[in-house]
Amino acid sequence: MKDKKIPYSILELATVGAGFKPKEVFDNSLELAQKAEEFGYNRFWLAEHHNMLSIASSATTVLMGHIAGGTKKIRVGSGGIMLPNHSSLLIAEQFGTLASLYPNRIDLGLGRAPGTDQVTANAIRPDRMQAVYRFPEEMHNIQQYFSKENQHAKVRVPIAEGVDVPIYILGSSTDSAHLAAKEGLPYVFASHFAPSQLLEALNIYYNNFQPSKYLNEPYTMAGINVVAAETDEEADTISTSMLRLMLGVMTGKIDYMQPPVKMTAELKQISVDPAFQRMLKYAFVGSKATVKKKTEEFIKQTGVNEIIAVSHIYDQQDRINSFRLFSEVMQEL
């Protein structure tokens, strides 16, 4: 364990519970961000997903403005912008605007997955696969638009020039680890839903990291699912919403997140199924003591610099309480 306290952050998917209107979901996201600020969280990042009933975080930069405008100091970022869905120039304009409105608080996490199914990805951008191959080049374009030197270029983003917006490379496989290491950028792994290549990707990043003007030494973040409550039994019950949501994702029957039910033998069996474990290996469900033990083991195993926590919890007060307990865990470690 490092002596230094490890920063802890939140990745928000704006999960849509059955019976919730989008406005309620977004109001809940803002309330959670405000509480996260009180609880000492470092960042509040918003995901990018499309054509999913259960996730309202699709217009990422719009939601970032909503969150940043209603908070005071917590960093607000994209976890992430799926760059092949977008124009690098427009992303530079949007993030330059956000960073001008909320100085020294905006992060730009970039990924290359579609954040949706292939049919929808094609509807977003028919030439998407070409954009995937151009990901490093498009990222360099954004860096160029943010540089002061770009003021003499023919194509400019004046609002972004000289503005400080750190870029983070996101990944769920080993591909992005090579790029993050080569570019000397911080690396964020989506181990909250794709845990299998986490350790290999981190090793690639650590072993190949090249210092840059952005970063002197490697910096890593990793995602975990957290459902914390006063007792293990209560957390198990609350986690049934997540279990049923993920089961829907795995079987192609995506639905709104459902209210929790008592943990049944059948649901318990599903939770330990190998296919399920491949997705939710790092789902830490339980009392504060249980979650603390699992989190401590995870930090020792991975050596990550920062934890970013995700939760799919139906009731807003249960969700706030879970993140409160997790903040206490992280302050104690």
Buried (B, 14 or more C-beta within 10 A) or exposed (E): EEEEEBBBBBBBBBBBBEEBEEEBBBBBBBBBBBBBBEBBBBBBBBBBBBBBEBBBBBEBBEBBBBBBEBBEEBBBBBBBBBBBBBEBBEBBBBBBBBBEEBEEBBBBBBBBBBBBBEEBBBEBBEEBBEBBEBBBEBBEBBBBBBBEEBEEEEEBBEBBBEBEBBBBBBBBBBBBBBBBBBBBBBBBBBBBBBBBBBBEBBEBBBEEBEEEEEBEEBBBBBBBBBBBBEEBEBBBBBBBBBBBBBBBBBEEEBBBBBEBEEBEEEBEEBBEEEEBEEBBBBBBBBBBEBBBBBBBEBBEEBBBBBBBBBBBBBBBEBBBBBBBBBBBBBEEB
